[in-house]
Amino acid sequence: MLFFFDAVAGDTGAVTQLLFHNISMKKHLLVVKAALSLLLLSSSLAVAQPTTPNLVINGDFEQRNSPPHGPGRSGGDTNIGPIQIPYARYADLKYWNRTQTVNSQPSVPAYIASDGQSGSNTSDYGITAHNSPSCIFIGRHDATGDKSHDDFVTQELSQPLSAGHLYHVEFWTLRLGSSQFHTKLAISITSNIPTYDGVPNSLIPSPGSKVLISPDIQQYYTWVRVAGDITIPVNDTGNNKWFTIGNDRSDQTYDPSLPDNGLNGMGFAIDDVSLVDMGCATIAAPRPLSWTYNVPPRRIRVRIPAASGATSYNWYIDGSLQSTHGTFTDVPYSILVDCDTPVILEVEAVYGTCVSQRIHQYFYPEECQVGSSSRVAAAYPNPATESISIPADVTGATLVNDKGKTLQRADASGKLNVQAIPDGLYNLQMMQNGKLINQRIQIKH
């Protein structure tokens, strides 16, 4: 699993009264008046513009089953329904569910909207939604180790995540309250309904879950973008369909430099959640190739080690697909012409809908492989993208253009770096056994 997160400050809120969720064991609300002057912060980081659909359903929290009812209900019930009853009476927010069981805790996530009823307006919480009238609120306690009110919301994605694919995740969050503890948020992707422990009020890690943890969110009352990437392993056979976002306790360091309003809890507004498929991730090619001549008779059997997670292998001869199955293929002697004309065999591993880079090998008639001085050297790969390797018995390799201008020479390791050379066809001049050999090389970035 590969992941990173960045956080970028963005939109600002207005000077207003803040109605803050009290997430202690008492079932009441604390009203905190805060006059806050917020600066619009700019970022030098470009926000990615995904071109694929958002796999998170209702990521902007605009779709609803009914108008928001507000958080102040008997038994701690709010307007995001429990996962056991996706469309319960108070499941005002469509598709999203809370992980807590019914009435197990006095504080659970809230759905807030500018046009909601009393107790659920964004203005009552002292915020403006990031890019829409609606957002959600999740809370937690301050005390180290006190997870009794850590909130999480979850949903079943529109489709499972594909093995070998790279996914971009992002959301916007605004930290409410003035706690002197550092705090983070996390996203968890699981194959099954997330397991919840109602006593410490936390998610139980499940085998194979993918967890992305945000940086420490220290800014108050300012919308911050949190973004990251995750690669589903190529050998992952899980369903990867449940998406959960909530509190993280990996670092809850006390910091007296942070402001303190005397509250025993904090919370986050969350808006504009997205998860997009960025396509196949870079997958390493299987190595190395091995081969035997005349086994089976009059053929070269070429093998590749089994690659973890690969479902099949594509074999090519001189660019034409020959086989799409196992870890070996046969090259018939009949297509081997002479010592000056190699057959190029390539192979790539297939991981579901993704394929690795191809690796290749040049083959000549058998007599050319046992020391014939007429065997012609062949540099590889061809086409080349980053570098060209020359055979061990070649010296003085030089890459020239059609006008004979030298563009690059082989270094001490026998490689030519071609990353800065434009795409096109070039001549590679090599000395082998005192003879000048020219090979046509294509560079394709």
Beta strands, then each sheet from edge to edge (+ up, - down):
strand 1: 3-12
strand 2: 16-20
strand 3: 30-34
strand 4: 97-98
strand 5: 110-113
strand 6: 134-141
strand 7: 152-156
strand 8: 165-176
strand 9: 184-190
strand 10: 196-197
strand 11: 202-203
strand 12: 210-213
strand 13: 222-231
strand 14: 242-248
strand 15: 265-280
strand 16: 290-293
strand 17: 299-303
strand 18: 312-317
strand 19: 320-323
strand 20: 328-332
strand 21: 343-351
strand 22: 354-355
strand 23: 359-363
strand 24: 387-389
strand 25: 394-400
strand 26: 406-409
strand 27: 415-417
strand 28: 424-432
strand 29: 435-443
sheet 1: 1+ 13- 8+ 15- 6+ 5-
sheet 2: 2+ 3-
sheet 3: 4+ 7- 14+ 9- 12+
sheet 4: 10+ 11-
sheet 5: 16+ 17- 20+
sheet 6: 19+ 18- 21+ 22-
sheet 7: 19+ 18- 21+ 23-
sheet 8: 24+ 27-
sheet 9: 26+ 25- 28+ 29-
end
